[in-house]
Amino acid sequence: MPKALIAMSGGVDSSVAAYLMQQAGCECVGAMMKLYRGGTDEVPGRTCCSLADAQDARSVATRLGMPFYVFNYTADFESKVIERFCGEYLAGRTPNPCIDCNRFMKFELLLLRARLMGCNLLASGHYAQVEQSGSGRHLLRKALDSGKDQSYVLYMLTQEQLEAVRFPLGGMTKQQVRELAADLGFWNAEKPDSQDICFVPDGDYGTFLERRLALSDSVGHFVDSSGAALGGHRGHYRYTVGQRKGLGLAFDSPRYVLSKNPAANTVTLGKRDELLRCECVLEDINLIALDSIEQPMRISVRTRYRQKEQPGTVTQTAPGTLMIILDEPQVIAPGQAAVIYDGEYVVGGGTII
């Protein structure tokens, strides 16, 4: 009988994933990763791995007759996710910490823990699908429920990891998951999904960075493309490329954040046509569907999580670098992930530089 470690968050998705793995004939063990210390800034329904979440996960595991453990990974989360997040923002980029959490925590450290516990599988409540091609290669496919698809934040999975992971919800809709949870008597059947970033539950990244890094005297200048001053701001890290609202300045037409210069603490503003780009370069790439891209390849791409896929062409310019040329210009923010698709399947992705 295969043995599976179930990554449980206390939410409805991972709870139903645990049940489905049992129904598939697996011996299951539930586990929660304690990642974030939380504290007085916890906002119900918007944080993760809180004491209440652990209690919810344990109640489901008990109902299913599964052992359940909570593992403390707060130190690893600090160094691998939060510190990277802070460093990227201070460098003027726009990071996605959920991707780092999946890469370094859930599918690296938790998979290692699973193997130490004698589990050959790791299951989670992500909405995605894993298939195996005729050649034996493991492929990452979009979820059936396009509104919940999480393949974007899983593009970094390796062949070894894809062989071991299971996503039982990939062929279900969110409504079906909630209905099944209600039928099973899981009290968290209607529990809201977590929102925003767990360690910045109020969404105020600027204040979080100032508190954590003791930043002070961060006043800088908005400038236009020629370098002329337009007004003051409270720190370049409070703004992201493409941002229009919350600039605190009045113009005769909308202005957007075009770029940031951390060394000078300036934020360049301009009109939308100055913001859009057709080309982007990716580093720190991971390819899933193939080993390398030998020739220019027609693909679709997301340069943001919930963005509609955009058609374009990808070329591998070096072993660890991809060049994407989009058919139509888009907002492209350095630090974000660009994920490449061939129809329903993830080709791969990387970090926009």
C-alpha positions as CSV (number, residue, x, y, z in Angstrom):
1,M,0.0,0.0,0.0
2,P,1.5,3.4,-0.9
3,K,2.0,5.8,2.0
4,A,1.2,9.5,1.5
5,L,2.0,12.5,3.6
6,I,-0.8,15.0,3.2
7,A,0.1,18.7,3.5
8,M,-2.9,20.0,5.5
9,S,-3.6,23.7,6.1
10,G,-6.9,23.4,8.0
11,G,-8.7,24.6,4.8
12,V,-11.3,22.7,2.8
13,D,-9.0,21.9,-0.1
14,S,-6.4,20.0,1.8
15,S,-9.0,18.3,3.9
16,V,-10.8,16.9,0.8
17,A,-7.4,16.0,-0.7
18,A,-6.7,13.9,2.4
19,Y,-10.0,12.1,2.0
20,L,-9.4,11.4,-1.7
21,M,-6.0,10.0,-1.1
22,Q,-7.5,7.6,1.5
23,Q,-10.1,6.6,-1.1
24,A,-7.3,6.0,-3.6
25,G,-6.0,3.3,-1.3
26,C,-3.2,5.2,0.4
27,E,-2.1,5.0,4.0
28,C,-2.2,8.6,4.9
29,V,-0.5,10.8,7.5
30,G,-1.5,14.5,7.9
31,A,1.0,17.2,8.5
32,M,1.0,21.0,8.8
33,M,4.0,23.2,8.4
34,K,4.2,25.9,11.0
35,L,5.8,28.6,8.8
36,Y,4.9,32.0,10.2
37,R,5.0,33.0,13.8
38,G,2.1,35.3,13.4
39,G,1.0,37.2,16.5
40,T,-1.2,40.1,17.2
41,D,-1.3,41.0,13.5
42,E,-3.1,37.8,12.5
43,V,-6.3,38.4,10.6
44,P,-8.8,35.6,10.6
45,G,-9.2,34.0,7.2
46,R,-6.2,35.9,5.8
47,T,-3.3,34.1,7.5
48,C,-2.1,30.5,7.4
49,C,-0.8,27.9,9.8
50,S,-2.3,29.6,12.9
51,L,-3.3,27.7,16.0
52,A,-6.9,27.7,14.8
53,D,-5.8,26.3,11.4
54,A,-3.9,23.5,13.2
55,Q,-7.0,22.6,15.2
56,D,-9.1,22.5,12.0
57,A,-6.6,20.3,10.3
58,R,-6.4,18.0,13.3
59,S,-10.2,17.6,13.5
60,V,-10.3,16.5,9.9
61,A,-7.4,14.1,10.4
62,T,-9.1,12.6,13.5
63,R,-12.4,12.2,11.6
64,L,-10.5,10.3,8.8
65,G,-8.6,8.2,11.4
66,M,-5.2,9.6,10.3
67,P,-2.3,10.6,12.5
68,F,-1.5,14.3,12.4
69,Y,1.7,16.3,13.1
70,V,2.7,19.9,13.1
71,F,6.3,20.6,12.1
72,N,8.0,23.8,13.0
73,Y,9.7,25.3,9.9
74,T,9.6,29.0,11.0
75,A,13.4,29.5,10.8
76,D,13.5,28.0,7.3
77,F,10.6,30.2,6.2
78,E,12.3,33.3,7.6
79,S,15.5,32.7,5.6
80,K,14.1,31.1,2.4
81,V,10.9,33.2,1.9
82,I,10.6,36.3,4.1
83,E,14.3,37.4,3.8
84,R,14.2,36.8,0.0
85,F,10.9,38.8,-0.2
86,C,12.5,41.7,1.7
87,G,15.7,41.6,-0.4
88,E,13.8,41.6,-3.7
89,Y,11.6,44.6,-2.7
90,L,14.6,46.6,-1.6
91,A,16.3,45.8,-4.9
92,G,13.4,47.3,-6.8
93,R,11.8,44.0,-7.9
94,T,8.4,42.5,-7.3
95,P,8.7,39.0,-5.8
96,N,6.1,36.3,-5.5
97,P,6.7,34.7,-2.1
98,C,4.0,32.0,-2.7
99,I,6.2,30.6,-5.4
100,D,9.2,30.6,-3.1
101,C,7.1,28.9,-0.4
102,N,6.1,26.1,-2.8
103,R,9.7,25.8,-4.1
104,F,11.7,25.8,-0.9
105,M,9.2,24.7,1.8
106,K,6.3,22.5,0.6
107,F,7.9,20.6,-2.2
108,E,11.5,20.6,-0.9
109,L,11.5,20.4,2.9
110,L,8.1,18.8,3.4
111,L,8.9,16.2,0.7
112,L,12.1,15.4,2.4
113,R,10.2,15.0,5.7
114,A,7.8,12.7,3.9
115,R,10.6,10.4,2.8
116,L,12.1,10.4,6.3
117,M,8.7,9.3,7.6
118,G,8.6,6.4,5.0
119,C,6.1,8.1,2.8
120,N,6.7,7.8,-1.0
121,L,4.0,10.3,-1.9
122,L,3.2,13.9,-0.9
123,A,-0.3,15.2,-1.6
124,S,-1.7,18.7,-1.3
125,G,-4.8,20.7,-2.1
126,H,-3.4,22.6,-5.0
127,Y,-5.5,22.9,-8.1
128,A,-3.3,21.3,-10.8
129,Q,-2.8,18.0,-12.5
130,V,0.2,15.7,-13.0
131,E,0.3,13.3,-16.0
132,Q,3.0,11.0,-17.4
133,S,3.7,11.1,-21.1
134,G,4.4,8.0,-23.2
135,S,8.1,8.6,-22.9
136,G,7.8,8.5,-19.1
137,R,8.2,12.3,-18.6
138,H,6.0,13.8,-15.9
139,L,3.9,16.8,-17.1
140,L,2.2,19.6,-15.2
141,R,-1.3,20.3,-16.5
142,K,-3.8,23.1,-15.6
143,A,-6.6,22.2,-13.3
144,L,-10.1,21.5,-14.6
145,D,-11.4,24.6,-12.7
146,S,-9.7,27.4,-14.6
147,G,-10.7,29.9,-12.0
148,K,-8.8,28.0,-9.3
149,D,-5.9,26.8,-11.4
150,Q,-2.6,27.0,-9.5
151,S,-0.2,25.7,-12.2
152,Y,1.4,29.2,-12.3
153,V,2.9,28.8,-8.8
154,L,4.0,25.3,-9.4
155,Y,6.2,25.8,-12.5
156,M,9.4,25.2,-10.5
157,L,8.6,21.5,-9.8
158,T,11.2,19.1,-11.0
159,Q,10.8,15.7,-12.5
160,E,11.7,14.0,-9.3
161,Q,9.2,16.1,-7.4
162,L,6.4,15.6,-9.9
163,E,6.9,11.8,-9.6
164,A,6.2,12.0,-5.9
165,V,3.4,14.7,-5.7
166,R,-0.3,14.2,-6.0
167,F,-2.9,16.8,-6.6
168,P,-6.3,15.1,-6.0
169,L,-8.3,18.2,-6.7
170,G,-7.0,18.8,-10.1
171,G,-10.0,17.3,-11.9
172,M,-12.6,19.0,-9.6
173,T,-14.2,22.4,-9.3
174,K,-14.1,24.4,-6.1
175,Q,-17.9,24.0,-5.8
176,Q,-17.6,20.2,-6.0
177,V,-14.9,20.3,-3.3
178,R,-17.0,22.2,-0.9
179,E,-20.0,20.0,-1.6
180,L,-18.0,16.9,-0.9
181,A,-16.6,18.4,2.3
182,A,-20.2,19.2,3.4
183,D,-21.3,15.6,2.6
184,L,-18.4,14.3,4.7
185,G,-19.4,16.5,7.6
186,F,-16.2,18.6,7.5
187,W,-17.1,21.7,9.4
188,N,-14.6,23.7,7.4
189,A,-16.6,23.1,4.2
190,E,-17.4,26.8,3.9
191,K,-14.2,28.1,5.4
192,P,-12.9,31.1,3.4
193,D,-9.8,30.7,1.4
194,S,-6.6,32.4,2.7
195,Q,-5.9,35.7,1.0
196,D,-2.8,37.8,0.4
197,I,0.6,36.9,1.8
198,C,0.5,35.1,5.2
199,F,3.2,37.3,6.8
200,V,1.7,40.5,5.5
201,P,-2.0,39.9,6.2
202,D,-3.1,43.5,5.8
203,G,-1.4,43.8,2.4
204,D,0.7,46.8,3.5
205,Y,4.1,45.7,2.2
206,G,5.7,49.0,2.8
207,T,4.9,49.2,6.5
208,F,5.9,45.6,6.9
209,L,9.3,46.3,5.4
210,E,9.8,49.4,7.5
211,R,9.0,47.6,10.7
212,R,11.1,44.5,9.9
213,L,14.1,46.3,8.6
214,A,13.9,49.4,10.7
215,L,13.8,51.6,7.6
216,S,13.7,55.4,8.2
217,D,14.2,58.6,6.2
218,S,12.9,56.8,3.1
219,V,11.6,60.0,1.4
220,G,12.4,60.1,-2.3
221,H,11.2,61.5,-5.5
222,F,8.8,60.6,-8.3
223,V,10.4,61.5,-11.6
224,D,9.3,61.4,-15.3
225,S,11.2,59.5,-18.0
226,S,13.5,62.5,-18.5
227,G,14.4,62.6,-14.8
228,A,12.5,65.7,-13.9
229,A,11.0,65.6,-10.4
230,L,7.3,65.3,-10.1
231,G,6.8,65.1,-6.3
232,G,7.8,63.2,-3.2
233,H,7.2,59.6,-2.1
234,R,7.8,57.6,1.1
235,G,10.1,55.0,-0.2
236,H,10.5,53.2,-3.6
237,Y,9.7,49.8,-2.0
238,R,6.1,51.0,-1.5
239,Y,5.4,50.9,-5.2
240,T,5.3,48.2,-7.9
241,V,5.8,48.4,-11.6
242,G,2.4,49.0,-13.3
243,Q,0.8,50.6,-10.2
244,R,-1.5,53.5,-11.0
245,K,-3.5,54.1,-7.8
246,G,-2.2,55.4,-4.5
247,L,0.6,57.5,-5.9
248,G,-0.6,60.6,-4.0
249,L,-0.1,62.9,-7.0
250,A,-2.6,64.6,-9.4
251,F,-2.1,64.6,-13.2
252,D,-4.3,65.5,-16.1
253,S,-4.2,61.8,-17.3
254,P,-3.4,58.5,-15.5
255,R,0.3,57.9,-14.6
256,Y,1.8,54.5,-13.9
257,V,5.0,53.3,-12.2
258,L,7.4,52.5,-15.0
259,S,10.5,51.6,-13.0
260,K,12.3,52.1,-9.8
261,N,15.9,53.1,-8.9
262,P,16.6,51.8,-5.4
263,A,20.1,53.5,-5.2
264,A,18.6,56.9,-5.9
265,N,15.3,56.1,-4.2
266,T,13.4,57.4,-7.3
267,V,10.3,56.0,-8.9
268,T,9.7,56.8,-12.6
269,L,6.2,57.5,-13.6
270,G,4.8,57.7,-17.1
271,K,1.8,57.1,-19.4
272,R,0.5,53.6,-20.1
273,D,2.1,53.4,-23.5
274,E,5.5,53.9,-21.9
275,L,4.9,51.0,-19.5
276,L,4.0,48.3,-22.0
277,R,6.7,45.9,-23.2
278,C,6.8,43.0,-25.7
279,E,10.1,41.4,-24.6
280,C,11.3,39.9,-21.3
281,V,14.2,37.8,-20.3
282,L,13.9,35.0,-17.7
283,E,16.6,33.6,-15.5
284,D,16.5,30.9,-12.8
285,I,14.4,28.9,-15.2
286,N,12.8,25.5,-14.8
287,L,11.6,23.4,-17.8
288,I,9.0,20.7,-17.2
289,A,7.7,19.5,-20.6
290,L,11.2,19.2,-22.2
291,D,14.9,19.4,-21.4
292,S,15.6,22.5,-23.5
293,I,14.1,24.7,-26.2
294,E,16.1,24.0,-29.3
295,Q,14.2,26.3,-31.7
296,P,11.9,29.3,-31.2
297,M,8.6,27.9,-29.9
298,R,5.1,29.4,-30.1
299,I,3.6,29.5,-26.6
300,S,1.3,31.4,-24.4
301,V,2.6,33.0,-21.2
302,R,1.4,34.6,-18.0
303,T,3.6,37.3,-16.5
304,R,1.3,37.6,-13.5
305,Y,-0.6,35.0,-11.5
306,R,-4.2,35.8,-12.6
307,Q,-3.3,37.3,-15.9
308,K,-5.0,35.9,-19.0
309,E,-2.4,34.0,-21.1
310,Q,-0.8,36.0,-23.9
311,P,0.5,34.5,-27.1
312,G,4.2,34.8,-28.0
313,T,7.4,33.1,-28.9
314,V,10.1,31.7,-26.5
315,T,13.7,31.2,-27.3
316,Q,16.4,29.7,-25.1
317,T,19.3,32.1,-25.4
318,A,21.6,30.2,-22.9
319,P,21.3,27.1,-20.7
320,G,19.7,29.1,-17.9
321,T,18.0,31.9,-19.8
322,L,14.9,32.3,-21.9
323,M,13.8,35.2,-24.1
324,I,10.0,35.8,-24.6
325,I,8.6,38.0,-27.3
326,L,4.9,38.7,-26.9
327,D,2.6,39.3,-29.8
328,E,1.0,42.3,-27.9
329,P,2.7,44.5,-25.3
330,Q,2.0,43.9,-21.6
331,V,2.9,45.1,-18.2
332,I,6.1,43.2,-17.2
333,A,7.5,43.6,-13.7
334,P,11.1,42.4,-12.9
335,G,11.0,39.8,-10.1
336,Q,7.7,38.3,-11.1
337,A,7.5,34.8,-12.6
338,A,6.7,34.3,-16.3
339,V,5.1,30.8,-16.8
340,I,5.0,29.3,-20.3
341,Y,2.2,27.1,-21.5
342,D,1.6,24.9,-24.5
343,G,-2.1,24.5,-24.5
344,E,-3.1,22.8,-21.2
345,Y,0.5,22.0,-20.2
346,V,3.2,24.0,-18.4
347,V,6.3,24.1,-20.6
348,G,8.3,25.9,-17.8
349,G,9.0,29.3,-16.5
350,G,11.5,31.6,-14.7
351,T,12.0,34.9,-13.0
352,I,11.7,38.1,-15.1
353,I,14.9,40.1,-15.0
